[in-house]
Amino acid sequence: MTLVGEAIARYHKLIESEPYIDLAWAHSLQERIKAEKLDGRPVSPVLRPHFLTNRDYAALERASTTLLSAVERVQQAALANPTLLARLQLLPAERMMAAVDPGYSAVSVAGLLDSAVNDGAVRFSSYGADIPTGVLDGEALADVYYDCAPMKEFRKKYKLKKLGGTKPLLSAMLKAYKEFGGKQKKPRIAIVEFRQPFQNAANSDYARLAEFFTREGYPTEVVAPEQLEYRNRELRHGEFLIDLVCRRINLQEFLVRYDLNHPLVRAYKEGAVCMVNSFRAEMGSKRALFDLLTDEHVTASFPAAEKKAIKDFVPWTRVVQAAKTTHKGHTVDLPEFAMKHRAKLVLKPNDDAAGLHPVRGADVDDLTWEKALRAAMRSPSVVQEMVEPSHGVFPLMQFGSLMMKDMTVHVHPHSFLGQAHGASSWLSVNGSAGFSTLSGLAPTFLLEGK
């Protein structure tokens, strides 16, 4: 049995025995999660952390860093080549904003990769150019779980290490601000997010991040777009002058509510404020990015290490269209190929803003797959080789009882200026699509025997 397998078996035996079987500790854990204001979103539906060995994490970190270099390179190539940029299927406003220089060289300052880790093998299915939610919530959850009663007993046998990420995030933001030409030694930061009705800044998901930045000496406020003002080349929230924006809003959603004359857009376009991530980073969240990465004609001049990482870790991906393409060196008709190899493929919308769900060919019949394929041709989508998901059995508390459930585990290495720092774990119920109360973050620990 592997180290992780042995550790999981021991942990499960522990919580199924006295004095933990009555689940009083689990109720205390939930109360602690509420006290830390971590219960306002799908967070930690399970009663044990996700474990990674140091060896697996080191391999994941190496693979991520090499692939992130290729991701940055292909995005820069797309910015320089209108034909490649068109393949990302950006909306006109997204193309317009991608053309605006953010004042620093990186396309994305922060992001994450979606990976499946199976017996030491790593496969990445997508990249997201966003401030990783798991950076903040994952750290807070790790602190909560680390000190719960069963974990204290468990730690007598195993050594655990938390995976941080908040400090690397701040460091990356400050490096981007310095390259931008920011003059303030302690820039004032606005975390810009959409505000739900009747929600105030104190209840924001990012209030904790604002508190962290402020403790580090960088005054920070959580701000909704409608609270921003721009005049005399100054972006403000009331009397609070903003030097650095931490953007937590999707550009497509933003443009549903506002136009390109919004104070945030004007300040950004005129170079009056440094924005992380910039609007240019939207191109990185398009799943068509993996179309470019897996096209050998596009990556022919890439360094050998990056080409090897793409070959080893990235599934073949193509934008869905009625056209010829290549697969493993052979020319194929894309729709015909997709129909023939349904069981090994998945259809995905080009971005999450589309509100559509992936369709796994192995889960549907030919007729349903053909219908989904036709729909994918009408709305920007990709077809991708299936990445075998990672699974794990996790304990849950439902209706006051302990249950064991098989869950799909997505490990998200966090990216800051092209370097991997830490990772978070997202769990979902096998076969579920969309929202589920049993989906959410689990704390992630590195594990080694004592």
C-alpha positions as CSV (number, residue, x, y, z in Angstrom):
1,M,0.0,0.0,0.0
2,T,1.2,3.5,-0.8
3,L,2.0,6.0,1.9
4,V,-1.1,8.0,1.0
5,G,-3.3,4.9,0.9
6,E,-2.0,3.8,4.3
7,A,-2.5,7.2,5.8
8,I,-6.1,7.5,4.5
9,A,-6.9,4.0,5.8
10,R,-5.5,5.0,9.2
11,Y,-7.4,8.3,9.3
12,H,-10.7,6.7,8.4
13,K,-10.2,4.0,11.0
14,L,-9.4,6.8,13.5
15,I,-12.7,8.7,12.9
16,E,-14.7,5.5,13.0
17,S,-13.5,4.6,16.5
18,E,-13.9,6.1,19.9
19,P,-13.8,8.9,20.9
20,Y,-14.5,10.3,17.4
21,I,-17.3,8.2,16.2
22,D,-20.0,10.4,17.9
23,L,-18.9,13.2,15.5
24,A,-18.8,15.8,18.2
25,W,-15.5,16.9,16.7
26,A,-17.1,17.2,13.3
27,H,-19.8,19.6,14.7
28,S,-17.0,21.6,16.3
29,L,-15.2,21.7,13.0
30,Q,-18.3,23.1,11.2
31,E,-18.7,25.7,13.9
32,R,-15.1,26.8,13.5
33,I,-15.6,27.0,9.7
34,K,-18.6,29.3,10.3
35,A,-16.6,31.4,12.8
36,E,-13.9,31.8,10.1
37,K,-16.7,32.9,7.7
38,L,-15.8,30.0,5.4
39,D,-19.4,28.7,5.0
40,G,-20.7,31.3,2.6
41,R,-19.8,29.2,-0.5
42,P,-19.2,25.5,-1.4
43,V,-16.3,24.9,1.0
44,S,-15.0,21.6,2.5
45,P,-18.0,19.3,2.3
46,V,-15.7,16.5,3.6
47,L,-14.2,15.5,6.9
48,R,-10.6,14.8,5.9
49,P,-8.0,16.7,3.9
50,H,-6.6,15.7,0.6
51,F,-3.0,14.3,0.9
52,L,-0.1,14.6,-1.5
53,T,3.3,13.1,-1.0
54,N,6.3,15.4,-1.3
55,R,7.4,13.4,-4.3
56,D,4.0,13.9,-6.1
57,Y,3.9,17.6,-5.3
58,A,7.5,18.1,-6.5
59,A,6.6,16.4,-9.8
60,L,3.4,18.5,-10.1
61,E,5.3,21.7,-9.4
62,R,7.9,20.9,-12.0
63,A,5.4,20.0,-14.7
64,S,3.3,23.1,-13.9
65,T,6.1,25.5,-14.1
66,T,7.3,24.2,-17.4
67,L,3.8,24.2,-18.8
68,L,3.0,27.7,-17.5
69,S,6.1,28.9,-19.4
70,A,4.5,27.4,-22.6
71,V,1.1,29.0,-21.7
72,E,2.7,32.4,-21.4
73,R,4.6,31.9,-24.7
74,V,1.6,30.8,-26.7
75,Q,-0.4,33.8,-25.4
76,Q,2.3,36.2,-26.4
77,A,2.4,34.6,-29.8
78,A,-1.4,35.1,-30.1
79,L,-1.1,38.8,-29.2
80,A,1.5,39.2,-32.0
81,N,-0.5,37.2,-34.6
82,P,-4.1,38.1,-35.4
83,T,-4.7,34.7,-37.0
84,L,-3.7,32.9,-33.8
85,L,-5.7,35.4,-31.7
86,A,-8.8,34.7,-33.8
87,R,-8.6,31.0,-32.9
88,L,-9.2,31.8,-29.2
89,Q,-12.7,32.9,-30.1
90,L,-12.6,36.2,-28.1
91,L,-15.6,38.5,-28.2
92,P,-15.1,41.8,-30.0
93,A,-14.8,43.7,-26.6
94,E,-12.4,41.1,-25.3
95,R,-10.2,41.5,-28.4
96,M,-10.3,45.3,-27.9
97,M,-9.3,45.0,-24.2
98,A,-6.6,42.4,-25.0
99,A,-5.0,45.1,-27.2
100,V,-4.5,47.4,-24.3
101,D,-1.0,47.2,-22.7
102,P,-1.5,46.7,-18.9
103,G,1.9,48.2,-18.2
104,Y,3.7,44.9,-17.3
105,S,4.9,42.1,-19.5
106,A,3.1,39.0,-18.2
107,V,-0.3,38.2,-19.7
108,S,-1.4,36.7,-16.4
109,V,0.0,37.6,-13.0
110,A,-2.0,34.9,-11.2
111,G,-3.8,31.8,-12.4
112,L,-4.3,28.1,-11.8
113,L,-4.1,24.8,-13.7
114,D,-6.7,22.1,-13.4
115,S,-4.9,18.7,-13.0
116,A,-5.6,15.1,-12.3
117,V,-2.9,13.3,-10.3
118,N,-3.1,9.5,-10.6
119,D,-0.3,7.3,-9.1
120,G,2.3,10.0,-9.7
121,A,1.1,10.7,-13.3
122,V,-0.1,14.2,-14.0
123,R,-2.5,15.5,-16.7
124,F,-3.7,19.1,-17.1
125,S,-7.1,19.7,-18.6
126,S,-7.4,23.5,-18.5
127,Y,-5.8,26.8,-17.3
128,G,-7.7,29.6,-15.6
129,A,-6.3,33.2,-15.6
130,D,-7.9,34.2,-12.4
131,I,-7.0,34.9,-8.8
132,P,-7.2,31.3,-7.4
133,T,-9.9,31.2,-4.7
134,G,-8.2,28.2,-3.2
135,V,-5.2,30.4,-2.2
136,L,-7.1,32.1,0.5
137,D,-9.8,29.6,1.5
138,G,-7.4,26.7,1.2
139,E,-5.0,28.3,3.7
140,A,-7.8,29.1,6.1
141,L,-9.2,25.6,5.8
142,A,-5.8,24.0,6.4
143,D,-5.4,26.0,9.6
144,V,-8.9,24.9,10.8
145,Y,-8.3,21.2,10.0
146,Y,-4.8,21.0,11.3
147,D,-5.9,21.6,14.9
148,C,-9.1,19.5,14.9
149,A,-9.1,16.5,17.3
150,P,-8.6,13.6,14.9
151,M,-5.8,15.4,13.0
152,K,-3.9,16.0,16.3
153,E,-4.0,12.2,16.8
154,F,-3.2,11.6,13.2
155,R,-0.1,13.9,13.4
156,K,1.5,11.7,16.0
157,K,2.1,9.2,13.2
158,Y,2.5,11.4,10.1
159,K,4.2,14.7,9.5
160,L,2.0,17.2,7.6
161,K,2.9,20.4,5.8
162,K,0.5,23.2,4.8
163,L,0.6,24.6,1.2
164,G,0.6,28.4,1.4
165,G,0.0,30.8,-1.4
166,T,-1.2,34.2,-0.1
167,K,2.2,35.7,0.3
168,P,3.3,34.6,-3.2
169,L,0.1,36.2,-4.6
170,L,0.9,39.5,-2.9
171,S,4.6,39.3,-4.0
172,A,3.5,38.8,-7.7
173,M,1.0,41.7,-7.5
174,L,3.7,44.0,-6.2
175,K,6.2,42.9,-8.8
176,A,3.6,43.7,-11.5
177,Y,3.0,47.0,-9.9
178,K,6.7,47.9,-9.8
179,E,7.1,46.9,-13.5
180,F,4.0,49.0,-14.3
181,G,5.9,52.0,-12.9
182,G,4.0,52.4,-9.7
183,K,5.5,55.0,-7.4
184,Q,4.0,54.1,-4.1
185,K,6.1,52.0,-1.7
186,K,2.9,50.8,-0.1
187,P,0.3,50.9,-2.9
188,R,-3.4,51.1,-1.9
189,I,-5.3,48.1,-3.2
190,A,-8.9,47.7,-4.2
191,I,-10.3,44.2,-4.6
192,V,-13.0,44.7,-7.2
193,E,-15.8,42.2,-7.2
194,F,-19.5,42.1,-7.9
195,R,-21.6,42.7,-4.8
196,Q,-24.7,40.5,-4.1
197,P,-27.9,42.3,-3.0
198,F,-27.8,43.3,0.7
199,Q,-24.1,42.2,0.9
200,N,-21.6,44.5,2.5
201,A,-17.8,44.5,2.2
202,A,-17.4,42.8,5.6
203,N,-19.3,39.7,4.3
204,S,-17.4,39.6,1.0
205,D,-15.6,36.4,0.1
206,Y,-12.5,38.5,-0.2
207,A,-12.7,40.4,3.1
208,R,-10.1,38.0,4.5
209,L,-7.8,38.7,1.7
210,A,-8.2,42.5,2.2
211,E,-7.4,41.9,5.9
212,F,-4.2,40.1,5.0
213,F,-3.0,42.7,2.5
214,T,-3.8,45.4,5.2
215,R,-1.9,43.5,7.9
216,E,1.1,43.3,5.5
217,G,1.1,47.1,5.3
218,Y,-1.0,47.6,2.1
219,P,-4.3,49.4,2.8
220,T,-7.0,47.5,1.0
221,E,-10.7,47.8,0.5
222,V,-13.3,45.5,-1.1
223,V,-15.1,47.5,-3.7
224,A,-18.0,46.9,-6.1
225,P,-17.7,48.4,-9.7
226,E,-20.6,50.8,-9.1
227,Q,-18.6,52.3,-6.2
228,L,-15.7,53.4,-8.3
229,E,-15.1,57.0,-9.5
230,Y,-12.5,58.2,-12.0
231,R,-11.5,61.8,-12.4
232,N,-8.2,63.7,-12.9
233,R,-6.5,60.4,-13.6
234,E,-7.3,59.1,-10.2
235,L,-9.5,56.0,-9.5
236,R,-11.2,56.3,-6.1
237,H,-13.7,54.6,-3.8
238,G,-14.9,57.7,-1.9
239,E,-11.8,59.1,-0.2
240,F,-9.8,55.9,-0.9
241,L,-7.3,56.5,-3.7
242,I,-6.5,53.3,-5.6
243,D,-3.1,52.4,-7.0
244,L,-3.5,48.7,-7.6
245,V,-6.7,46.8,-8.6
246,C,-7.1,43.1,-7.7
247,R,-9.7,42.2,-10.3
248,R,-12.2,39.5,-9.3
249,I,-14.8,40.2,-12.1
250,N,-15.2,38.4,-15.4
251,L,-15.0,40.8,-18.3
252,Q,-18.1,39.2,-20.1
253,E,-20.2,39.5,-16.9
254,F,-18.9,43.1,-16.4
255,L,-20.0,44.1,-19.9
256,V,-23.5,42.8,-19.3
257,R,-23.9,45.4,-16.6
258,Y,-21.6,48.2,-17.7
259,D,-20.1,49.7,-20.9
260,L,-16.5,50.5,-21.9
261,N,-16.9,54.0,-20.5
262,H,-17.0,52.7,-16.9
263,P,-14.4,54.3,-14.5
264,L,-12.5,51.1,-14.1
265,V,-12.1,50.6,-17.9
266,R,-11.1,54.3,-18.4
267,A,-8.5,54.2,-15.6
268,Y,-7.1,50.9,-17.0
269,K,-6.9,52.1,-20.6
270,E,-5.3,55.4,-19.6
271,G,-2.7,53.6,-17.5
272,A,-3.8,55.4,-14.3
273,V,-4.1,52.2,-12.3
274,C,-2.3,48.8,-12.3
275,M,-4.8,45.9,-12.7
276,V,-4.1,42.3,-11.7
277,N,-5.1,40.3,-13.6
278,S,-5.4,42.7,-16.5
279,F,-8.3,42.5,-18.9
280,R,-5.8,41.0,-21.4
281,A,-5.6,37.9,-19.2
282,E,-9.2,36.9,-20.3
283,M,-7.6,35.2,-23.3
284,G,-5.9,32.7,-20.9
285,S,-9.2,31.5,-19.6
286,K,-10.4,30.4,-23.0
287,R,-10.3,26.6,-23.4
288,A,-9.2,27.2,-27.0
289,L,-5.8,28.1,-25.5
290,F,-5.2,24.3,-25.4
291,D,-6.0,24.2,-29.2
292,L,-3.0,26.4,-29.8
293,L,-0.8,24.5,-27.3
294,T,-1.5,21.1,-28.9
295,D,-1.0,22.4,-32.5
296,E,2.6,21.4,-33.4
297,H,2.6,24.1,-36.1
298,V,2.1,26.8,-33.5
299,T,4.6,25.4,-31.0
300,A,7.3,24.3,-33.5
301,S,9.8,26.9,-32.3
302,F,9.1,26.4,-28.5
303,P,11.9,25.1,-26.3
304,A,12.3,21.4,-26.2
305,A,11.3,21.2,-22.5
306,E,8.0,23.0,-23.2
307,K,7.1,20.8,-26.2
308,K,7.8,17.7,-24.1
309,A,5.6,19.0,-21.3
310,I,2.8,19.7,-23.7
311,K,3.1,16.2,-25.2
312,D,3.3,14.5,-21.7
313,F,0.7,16.5,-19.8
314,V,-1.8,18.2,-22.1
315,P,-4.7,16.4,-23.8
316,W,-5.2,17.0,-27.6
317,T,-7.7,19.8,-28.0
318,R,-9.4,21.5,-30.9
319,V,-12.0,24.2,-31.4
320,V,-15.2,22.6,-32.7
321,Q,-15.8,23.4,-36.4
322,A,-16.5,21.7,-39.7
323,A,-12.9,21.5,-40.8
324,K,-9.9,19.3,-41.3
325,T,-7.3,19.1,-38.5
326,T,-4.4,17.0,-37.3
327,H,-4.3,14.3,-34.7
328,K,-1.1,12.5,-33.8
329,G,0.4,13.5,-37.2
330,H,-2.6,12.4,-39.3
331,T,-5.1,14.7,-41.1
332,V,-8.6,14.0,-40.0
333,D,-12.1,15.5,-40.6
334,L,-12.9,17.0,-37.2
335,P,-16.7,16.3,-36.9
336,E,-16.2,12.8,-38.3
337,F,-13.3,12.1,-36.0
338,A,-15.3,13.4,-33.0
339,M,-18.2,11.1,-33.8
340,K,-16.1,8.0,-34.3
341,H,-14.1,8.5,-31.1
342,R,-16.9,9.7,-28.8
343,A,-15.9,7.4,-25.9
344,K,-12.5,9.1,-25.6
345,L,-13.6,12.7,-25.9
346,V,-15.3,15.5,-24.0
347,L,-17.0,18.6,-25.4
348,K,-16.5,21.8,-23.4
349,P,-17.7,25.4,-23.8
350,N,-14.9,27.8,-24.6
351,D,-15.4,29.6,-21.3
352,D,-17.4,29.3,-18.2
353,A,-19.4,32.5,-18.9
354,A,-21.3,30.5,-21.5
355,G,-23.3,28.8,-18.8
356,L,-23.0,25.4,-20.6
357,H,-21.7,22.2,-19.1
358,P,-19.1,19.7,-20.5
359,V,-20.5,16.6,-22.2
360,R,-18.5,13.4,-21.8
361,G,-18.8,11.2,-24.8
362,A,-18.5,8.0,-22.7
363,D,-21.6,9.1,-20.7
364,V,-24.0,9.5,-23.6
365,D,-25.2,7.6,-26.7
366,D,-24.4,8.5,-30.3
367,L,-27.6,10.5,-30.9
368,T,-27.0,12.7,-27.8
369,W,-23.4,13.1,-28.7
370,E,-24.2,14.2,-32.2
371,K,-26.7,16.7,-30.9
372,A,-24.1,18.1,-28.5
373,L,-21.6,18.2,-31.3
374,R,-23.9,20.3,-33.5
375,A,-24.6,22.6,-30.6
376,A,-20.9,23.0,-30.0
377,M,-20.5,24.2,-33.6
378,R,-23.0,27.0,-33.0
379,S,-21.4,28.2,-29.7
380,P,-17.6,28.5,-29.2
381,S,-16.5,25.2,-27.8
382,V,-13.7,22.7,-27.8
383,V,-13.4,19.0,-28.1
384,Q,-10.7,17.4,-26.0
385,E,-9.3,14.0,-25.3
386,M,-10.6,12.8,-21.9
387,V,-8.3,13.2,-18.9
388,E,-8.9,10.2,-16.6
389,P,-10.1,11.9,-13.4
390,S,-8.5,11.2,-10.0
391,H,-10.8,9.7,-7.4
392,G,-10.7,9.3,-3.7
393,V,-13.0,8.1,-0.9
394,F,-13.8,10.8,1.6
395,P,-15.9,10.9,4.8
396,L,-18.8,13.2,5.0
397,M,-21.4,14.0,7.6
398,Q,-24.9,13.8,6.4
399,F,-28.0,13.9,8.5
400,G,-25.8,13.5,11.6
401,S,-24.2,10.3,10.4
402,L,-20.8,9.5,8.9
403,M,-20.8,8.4,5.3
404,M,-18.0,7.4,2.9
405,K,-18.3,8.7,-0.7
406,D,-16.3,8.3,-3.8
407,M,-15.3,11.8,-5.0
408,T,-13.6,13.2,-8.1
409,V,-10.5,15.2,-7.1
410,H,-9.2,18.1,-9.1
411,V,-5.8,19.4,-7.9
412,H,-5.2,23.1,-8.8
413,P,-1.6,24.2,-8.8
414,H,-1.5,28.0,-8.3
415,S,0.4,30.2,-10.7
416,F,2.1,33.5,-9.9
417,L,4.1,35.1,-12.7
418,G,4.6,31.8,-14.3
419,Q,5.8,30.0,-11.2
420,A,3.8,27.3,-9.3
421,H,3.4,28.0,-5.6
422,G,1.1,25.8,-3.6
423,A,-2.1,24.0,-4.7
424,S,-5.7,23.6,-3.7
425,S,-8.0,20.6,-4.1
426,W,-11.6,20.8,-5.5
427,L,-13.9,17.8,-4.9
428,S,-17.1,16.9,-6.7
429,V,-19.5,14.0,-6.7
430,N,-18.8,11.6,-9.5
431,G,-21.2,12.2,-12.4
432,S,-22.5,15.5,-11.1
433,A,-22.7,18.6,-13.3
434,G,-23.2,22.1,-12.1
435,F,-23.8,23.1,-8.5
436,S,-23.8,20.5,-5.7
437,T,-23.7,20.9,-2.0
438,L,-21.3,18.0,-2.0
439,S,-18.8,19.9,-4.2
440,G,-16.2,22.2,-2.7
441,L,-12.7,22.8,-1.5
442,A,-10.8,20.4,0.7
443,P,-7.6,21.4,2.6
444,T,-4.5,20.1,1.0
445,F,-1.5,18.8,2.9
446,L,1.9,17.4,2.0
447,L,2.3,14.1,3.8
448,E,5.3,12.1,5.0
449,G,5.8,9.4,7.7
450,K,7.6,10.3,10.9
